[in-house]
Each structure stands twice: as structure tokens, then as C-alpha cells.
């Protein structure tokens, strides 16, 4: 019976320890470079609302929201407009693009 109690305590510690890095990533802000529609690279900021599920790119005065469904579908909303489905693709220069909106740098998506 003692071994069961020890196993449960150890599992609880391991689960809590595994969850800690994810929780610390919530609310993270990363300085990146962004490019809109093939334009020039410019400084931007990524704000992680919910790691891997909801993030925001701030490029100048523009806000671009992204939501990931968890099953591969990503939607993008520019400046409060309608949500539209987008395809995420990694580029040879290591930038990540969503239908013309690209970011590069230390992207905190997972």
C-alpha cells in the first residue's frame, strides 16, 4: 500500500513539473521581425495569449490575431475584421508565414 502512495505522489510531482513550462509561456511577449504581403521586414511583437492556441502579432499599429483549433486549422483576424482560415508554412529562411503574414525570430508557439 505504501508503494501505491509513493507512486501517486511521484506522478503528481511529475505532472506538475511538466505543466509548469507551459503555464510560464502564457502571456509571453517575443520581439520578432514581420513582413506583410511581401513588403519589407520590420520589427514586430508576438503576444502569446494561450500557448499554441491564441497569439497576436503587433506590426506597427496593426493587430493581427491568430487562433489554432488544436486539430491543425488556423484562423487569422486583421484589425477586428472577419476571421479567415489561413495555412501556416515554414519558409526556407526559417520564417513562419500565414497567407502573406510572415514572422521570423524566436517564435514561442509551443
KAKA-V14289 format. One line per field, one symbol per residue. phi: phi as a letter, one per 20 degrees, with the letter a starting at -180 (. if undefined). A space follows every 50 residues. Layout:
# KAKA-V14289
phi->???
This chain:
# KAKA-V14289
phi->.ffffffffffffffffffgffffefmfccecdccdlnfffbfbcddeeb gmdbbcdddmeedceccdfndoecdccdlnfffcfcdeceegemedccln dccbpeeeeb
